[in-house]
Amino acid sequence: MSHQPFFDHGTSSVRFWVEIDSNWVAASIRREVLHYFYRSDAHGEDPMDTYRSHSQDIEEAVRRRVAQGAREPVIIREPDLPVL
């Protein structure tokens, strides 16, 4: 199975996997969260570009959620992301 992130048009989400303790955890973040949290002043941005630019912060949010007991697939929301 490939662990490359991709944009899922059906859910308007970037789907990706994060390795935690040698296990791959499925996660996603919606286009709207990426837009409003990271690029609210942009128009027509590619959600994959935004995800790639901030993947370290987003993956850390997944790790925090899993440590708090979240089960996969972990859905990242604005409150899960660090204050900019």
Secondary structure, 3 states (H helix, E strand, C coil): CCCCCEEECCCCEEEEEEEECCEEEEEEEEHHHHHHHHCCCCCCCCHHHHHHHCHHHHHHHHHHHHHCCCCCCEEECHHHCCCC
